[in-house]
Amino acid sequence: DVCSSDLTMMVPLDPGRRIRRLEASVEALTPRSDSIAKTDNFPILRIECLDADGRPLAHTEGRPFDPGAGEVPVDRWTPAKIGLDVPEATTQVKYILAFIQPTTMKGAVLFRKPRLGVPKSSRNLLPNAEFAGGSGLPGWSVNGKVARDDRNPRTGAAALRLPAAPTPA
């Protein structure tokens, strides 16, 4: 069984403004004390374009790092950036940060600085990109074990920690 934790943000697009391309980015870190190095676990950044009925029209995803594809930087923020041409019928975009755990191997991934925008614009379309909120994360849908982490970001800002799901009994 594949376990995962994820954060999802639904972003409605302005119907009066045609967006032709979107870019998404995030920084991820796996801490030395709970590293995913030498595991099958990996983080994902994904965006999906949806029509008015919520049907997917297009998607793309990327990984800041992948133990199966090479060295995993430990205790170092690693950027991931993806881009997607937006189909004309798109009315909303789903922005997803996920931690995939294909087996019962432990590990955690921290995310910070999530961004969704159009090329050459400094405006972030994601509300609450700072992961603000004490007991919840306004604007974000949470699936699995997710916690706000103020200790590891190393910048003074908050990050989101997605640890491995508990091992089934």
Secondary structure, 3 states (H helix, E strand, C coil): CCEEEEEEEEEECCCCCCCCEEEEEEEEEECHHHCCCCCCCEEEEEEEEECCCCCEEEEEEECCCCHHHCCCCECCCEEEEEEEECCCCCCEEEEEEEEEECCCCCCEEEEEEEEEECCCCCCCCCCCCCCCCCCCCCCCEEECCCEEECCCCCCCCCEEEEECCCCCC
